[in-house]
């Protein structure tokens, strides 16, 4: 497809390292065909290959970036939500309409439609609605490992993440009877950093729990490094994908600006 080829050329423009170019294309567009098999196995072994499967992480980054830009441009909320829906649908088409991508895009659309109507989203209901719509279009997806992994991981995150976050955050909690104004700046920053690390660890642990039965059944693989690896990989991937998407957005305005982002 011409649009997909243009996106690939834009993302790799000015990059002399083929490996870096392939990683950027893989993370942004979910295209791993040019990645060496040994490298793919390394990512699978560390439980971080999901960075190359377009999913909620990718869709969420794109939606957040677009919402921020449209807010700065002072575009009314209903119009901004409608534009984001159109762009997310285009991104889903460009990245292959895989189960994880379809699920994330449908969930985002349901949330955005709710925002247009000023309704508070209920994420578990949104997940079930996305599953229903996908199965309505193609019932056989129920037996697809990608479909099962995608929905089981997100369901596990929604169920276990709040409980795990409370457990992981407890060591970083200050004395509840100590007023906040008595805390030193160092302790306040330490508490905030600890809360963020705990939230990220909770998401990684919940995703690992959700994927464990299926990875054992289908791939006979257990990765005990997945949780600590994702603590570093996910924030890095967020930054890399954000800059890649900015490069794509800037390319229509200035080739030089796109090169700078690359």
C-alpha positions as CSV (number, residue, x, y, z in Angstrom):
1,X,0.0,0.0,0.0
2,X,1.4,3.4,-1.0
3,X,0.5,5.1,2.3
4,X,2.3,2.3,4.3
5,X,5.4,2.5,2.1
6,X,5.4,6.3,2.5
7,X,5.3,5.9,6.3
8,X,8.1,3.4,6.2
9,X,10.3,5.7,4.0
10,X,9.6,8.6,6.3
11,X,10.5,6.8,9.5
12,X,13.8,5.5,8.1
13,X,14.8,8.7,6.3
14,X,18.3,9.8,7.4
15,X,18.9,6.6,9.5
16,X,22.2,4.9,8.4
17,X,21.8,2.0,10.8
18,X,19.5,-0.7,9.3
19,X,18.9,-2.3,12.7
20,X,17.8,1.0,14.2
21,X,15.6,1.7,11.2
22,X,14.0,-1.8,11.4
23,X,13.4,-1.4,15.2
24,X,11.7,2.0,14.6
25,X,9.5,0.7,11.9
26,X,8.6,-2.4,14.0
27,X,7.7,-0.4,17.1
28,X,5.7,2.3,15.2
29,X,4.0,0.2,12.5
30,X,4.2,-3.3,13.9
31,X,6.2,-4.5,10.8
32,X,8.9,-7.0,11.9
33,X,9.5,-8.6,8.5
34,X,12.9,-7.0,8.2
35,X,14.1,-7.8,11.7
36,X,16.6,-10.6,12.1
37,X,15.0,-13.8,13.6
38,X,17.7,-13.9,16.3
39,X,16.7,-10.4,17.5
40,X,13.0,-11.4,17.5
41,X,13.8,-14.4,19.6
42,X,15.7,-12.2,22.1
43,X,12.6,-10.0,22.5
44,X,10.3,-13.0,22.9
45,X,12.6,-14.5,25.5
46,X,12.6,-11.3,27.6
47,X,8.8,-10.9,27.3
48,X,9.0,-7.6,25.4
49,X,8.0,-8.7,21.9
50,X,4.6,-7.1,22.5
51,X,6.4,-3.8,21.7
52,X,6.2,-4.8,18.1
53,X,2.6,-5.9,18.1
54,X,0.4,-2.8,17.5
55,X,-1.8,-2.8,20.6
56,X,-3.2,-0.5,23.3
57,X,0.2,1.0,24.0
58,X,0.5,2.2,20.4
59,X,-3.1,3.3,20.1
60,X,-2.9,5.0,23.5
61,X,0.3,7.0,22.6
62,X,-1.3,8.1,19.3
63,X,-4.5,9.1,21.0
64,X,-2.8,11.1,23.8
65,X,-0.5,12.9,21.3
66,X,-3.5,13.9,19.1
67,X,-5.6,14.9,22.1
68,X,-2.7,17.1,23.3
69,X,-2.2,18.7,19.9
70,X,-5.9,19.4,19.4
71,X,-6.2,20.8,22.9
72,X,-3.4,23.2,22.2
73,X,-5.2,24.2,19.0
74,X,-8.3,24.7,21.1
75,X,-10.4,22.4,18.9
76,X,-13.8,21.7,20.7
77,X,-13.9,18.3,22.4
78,X,-16.5,16.6,20.2
79,X,-14.6,17.7,17.0
80,X,-11.3,16.6,18.5
81,X,-12.7,13.2,19.5
82,X,-14.2,12.7,16.0
83,X,-10.9,13.6,14.3
84,X,-9.0,11.2,16.6
85,X,-11.4,8.4,15.7
86,X,-10.8,8.9,12.0
87,X,-7.0,8.9,12.5
88,X,-7.0,5.8,14.7
89,X,-9.1,4.0,12.1
90,X,-6.5,5.0,9.4
91,X,-3.7,3.8,11.7
92,X,-5.4,0.5,12.3
93,X,-5.7,0.0,8.5
94,X,-2.1,0.9,8.0
95,X,-0.9,-1.6,10.6
96,X,-2.9,-4.6,9.4
97,X,-6.1,-4.8,11.6
98,X,-4.6,-7.4,13.8
99,X,-6.6,-8.6,16.9
100,X,-4.7,-6.5,19.4
101,X,-4.9,-3.5,17.1
102,X,-8.6,-4.0,16.4
103,X,-9.4,-4.4,20.1
104,X,-7.4,-1.3,21.1
105,X,-8.9,0.8,18.3
106,X,-12.5,-0.3,19.1
107,X,-11.9,0.4,22.8
108,X,-10.5,3.8,22.0
109,X,-13.5,4.6,19.7
110,X,-16.0,3.6,22.4
111,X,-14.2,5.8,24.9
112,X,-14.0,8.7,22.5
113,X,-17.7,8.4,21.5
114,X,-18.5,8.5,25.3
115,X,-16.4,11.7,25.6
116,X,-18.3,13.2,22.7
117,X,-21.4,12.6,24.7
118,X,-19.8,13.6,28.0
119,X,-20.0,10.1,29.4
120,X,-17.6,8.6,31.9
121,X,-15.9,5.5,30.3
122,X,-16.2,2.1,32.0
123,X,-13.1,0.3,30.7
124,X,-14.1,-3.3,31.3
125,X,-17.5,-2.7,29.6
126,X,-15.5,-1.2,26.7
127,X,-13.3,-4.3,26.5
128,X,-16.3,-6.6,26.3
129,X,-18.0,-4.4,23.7
130,X,-14.8,-4.5,21.6
131,X,-14.7,-8.3,21.9
132,X,-18.4,-8.6,20.9
133,X,-18.0,-6.4,17.8
134,X,-14.9,-8.3,16.7
135,X,-16.6,-11.7,17.2
136,X,-19.7,-10.4,15.5
137,X,-17.6,-9.7,12.4
138,X,-15.6,-12.9,12.5
139,X,-16.6,-15.6,15.0
140,X,-13.5,-17.7,14.4
141,X,-11.3,-15.0,16.0
142,X,-12.3,-16.7,19.3
143,X,-9.9,-19.5,18.5
144,X,-7.1,-17.2,17.4
145,X,-4.2,-17.1,19.9
146,X,-3.6,-13.4,19.2
147,X,-7.2,-12.6,20.0
148,X,-7.1,-14.7,23.2
149,X,-3.8,-13.2,24.3
150,X,-4.9,-9.6,23.6
151,X,-8.1,-9.8,25.5
152,X,-6.8,-11.9,28.4
153,X,-3.9,-9.5,29.0
154,X,-6.1,-6.4,29.0
155,X,-8.7,-8.1,31.2
156,X,-5.9,-9.1,33.6
157,X,-4.6,-5.6,33.7
158,X,-8.0,-4.2,34.5
159,X,-8.6,-6.8,37.2
160,X,-5.2,-7.1,38.9
161,X,-3.5,-3.8,38.3
162,X,-5.2,-1.8,41.0
163,X,-4.6,-4.5,43.7
164,X,-1.0,-5.0,42.7
165,X,-0.3,-1.2,42.5
166,X,-1.5,-0.9,46.2
167,X,0.9,-3.7,47.2
168,X,3.9,-2.4,45.2
169,X,3.3,1.2,46.3
170,X,3.1,0.4,50.1
171,X,6.9,0.7,50.7
172,X,6.8,4.2,49.2
173,X,3.9,5.5,51.3
174,X,4.8,8.1,54.0
175,X,3.2,8.1,57.4
176,X,-0.5,8.9,56.8
177,X,-0.6,11.0,60.0
178,X,2.3,13.2,58.9
179,X,1.0,16.3,57.1
180,X,2.3,16.7,53.5
181,X,3.6,20.2,54.2
182,X,6.1,18.7,56.7
183,X,7.7,16.4,54.1
184,X,10.9,17.5,52.6
185,X,11.0,18.0,48.7
186,X,13.3,14.9,48.5
187,X,10.7,12.7,50.2
188,X,7.8,14.1,48.2
189,X,9.7,13.5,44.9
190,X,10.7,10.0,46.1
191,X,7.1,9.2,46.9
192,X,5.9,10.4,43.5
193,X,8.7,8.4,41.7
194,X,7.9,5.4,43.8
195,X,4.2,5.6,42.9
196,X,5.0,5.7,39.2
197,X,7.4,2.8,39.4
198,X,4.8,0.8,41.4
199,X,2.1,1.6,38.7
200,X,4.4,0.5,35.9
201,X,5.4,-2.7,37.8
202,X,1.7,-3.4,38.5
203,X,0.8,-3.2,34.8
204,X,3.7,-5.4,33.9
205,X,2.9,-8.0,36.5
206,X,-0.8,-8.1,35.7
207,X,0.0,-8.5,32.0
208,X,2.4,-11.3,32.8
209,X,-0.3,-13.1,34.8
210,X,-2.8,-12.7,32.0
211,X,-0.5,-14.0,29.4
212,X,1.1,-16.8,31.4
213,X,-1.5,-19.6,30.8
214,X,-1.7,-18.9,27.0
215,X,2.1,-18.6,26.5
216,X,2.6,-21.9,28.3
217,X,-0.2,-23.6,26.3
218,X,0.8,-22.2,22.9
219,X,4.5,-21.4,23.1
220,X,5.7,-23.5,26.0
221,X,7.5,-20.4,27.3
222,X,7.8,-18.7,30.6
223,X,9.8,-15.5,30.9
224,X,10.6,-14.5,34.5
225,X,12.5,-11.4,33.1
226,X,9.3,-9.9,31.6
227,X,8.3,-7.8,34.6
228,X,11.7,-6.1,35.2
229,X,12.5,-5.8,31.5
230,X,9.2,-4.1,30.8
231,X,9.9,-1.5,33.6
232,X,12.7,-0.2,31.3
233,X,11.4,-1.2,27.9
234,X,7.9,0.3,28.1
235,X,8.9,3.9,29.0
236,X,11.6,3.8,26.3
237,X,9.2,2.4,23.8
238,X,6.7,5.1,24.7
239,X,9.4,7.8,23.9
240,X,10.6,6.1,20.7
241,X,7.1,5.7,19.3
242,X,6.0,9.2,20.3
243,X,9.0,10.6,18.4
244,X,8.3,8.3,15.5
245,X,4.7,9.5,15.3
246,X,5.8,13.1,15.5
247,X,8.2,12.4,12.6
248,X,5.2,11.1,10.5
249,X,3.1,14.1,11.5
250,X,5.9,16.6,10.7
251,X,6.8,15.0,7.3
252,X,3.7,16.6,5.7
253,X,4.9,20.0,6.8
254,X,8.7,19.8,6.6
255,X,11.2,17.1,5.6
256,X,13.9,18.7,7.7
257,X,11.7,18.6,10.8
258,X,10.9,15.0,10.2
259,X,14.7,14.2,9.8
260,X,15.3,16.0,13.2
261,X,12.7,13.7,14.9
262,X,14.3,10.6,13.3
